[in-house]
Amino acid sequence: MKARVKSSASSSRAVFPAASPPPAAERAGAPGVFSLLAEHAHEQVSLFFEPSSGYRGIIAIHDTTLGPALGGTRFWSYPSDAEALIDALRLSKAMTYKAAVAGLNLGGGKSVIIGDNRTTRREAIFRAHGRHIESLGGRYITAEDVGTSTQDMEFIRVETQHVTGLLGKSGDPSPVTAYGVYRGIKACAKLRWGSDSLTGKTVAVQGCGHVGYFLCKLLFEEGVKLIVTDIDPQRVKAVVQDFRATAVQPDDIYKQAADIFAPCAMGAIVNDDTIPQLTVAVVAGAANNQLAEERHGDVLAGRGILYAPDYVINGGGLINVNAELHGWSLERARNKAGEIYDTILRVFEIANEEGIPSYQAADRLAEQRVAAIAKVKKSFV
């Protein structure tokens, strides 16, 4: 795997193009960034630095077998550049699988901007990001994600057409994402309790941001008792006032006496420290990369906790931006997100048939579709 580096007085960019994954022994001995790229088998990773604005961005394209890579832009203060890269790699791979199981003709990608997302210098940063996206020639399409907004997408749009989630179009994907998660939770309830009614159930929601708020609204309207937390007290206050929720401290959310735990914040929160605290029957929420490691999916299964694979249940956001790309109505996008109910049931059907954890069953479903389309495309070469 070789690197092409392009630099100028105003910016610098490094692009890591596609290569066949090396043998496991060679991967184990590979240093630094290249071992990460080999491990995740990405088609391309691009790094761009623009000093006048302070823009530092990474775009990871995992797979374009099904179509151009689509994934949001995350703006976050990462502890290190390496952690930012790892996040981009993991998230972009998840987007490939998310698009595949949702039946969309899109590949998987993701971008991260390293920095404080509270900055007021947004136009310069996001226009630099737009130029970064434009340099990839349509292989990657971005959208809103953690730390970014529809207004930020408008800044990107000045520099490139390869952006969705614009004002006056599909806009904020949170309502559709939340609806898909809600439908997925109902599917889990059907599997666990024989009925998809959530009336009288208690759900512990971690994260009261855009998706968490709309999810709480849907759950409240069905008669769910809500226990909520967030690192932002104002977000918690809004959910408590609007949906009569009970607020707890962030570290206490895992040990609540609830039926369902709905993680809707950052990833890697199902781990060795949190799993022993859980007393729930179901883990189903909107957060990406909920399992700190794949083995934690096995631990949940071993404890009899039903886990809805994150990229399956939170696919509504991707469906929403796909709707914008293809001119779908909001109603059609919402109906498509509602199909997550059936997809979750299919994932657990595969898990039961093959005796594997749900996260492996979801991977199997996604990989089968990508492989089938790759085979068709190869036959025409």
Secondary structure, 3 states (H helix, E strand, C coil): CCCEEEECCCCEEEEECCCCCCCHHHHHHCCHHHHHHHHHCCCEEEEEEECCCCEEEEEEEEECCCCCEECCEEEECCCCHHHHHHHHHHHHHHHHHHHHHCCCCCEEEEEEEECCCCCCCHHHHHHHHHHHHHCCCCCEEECECCCCCHHHHHHHHHHCCCECCCCCCCCCCHHHHHHHHHHHHHHHHHHHHCCCCCCCCEEEEECCCHHHHHHHHHHHHCCCEEEEECCCHHHHHHHHHHHCCEECCHHHHHHCCCCEEEECCCCCCECCCCHHHCCCCEECCCCCCCECCCHHHHHHHHCCCEECCHHHHCCHHHHHHHHHHHCCCHHHHHHHHHCHHHHHHHHHHHHHHHCCCHHHHHHHHHHHHHHHHHHHHHHCC
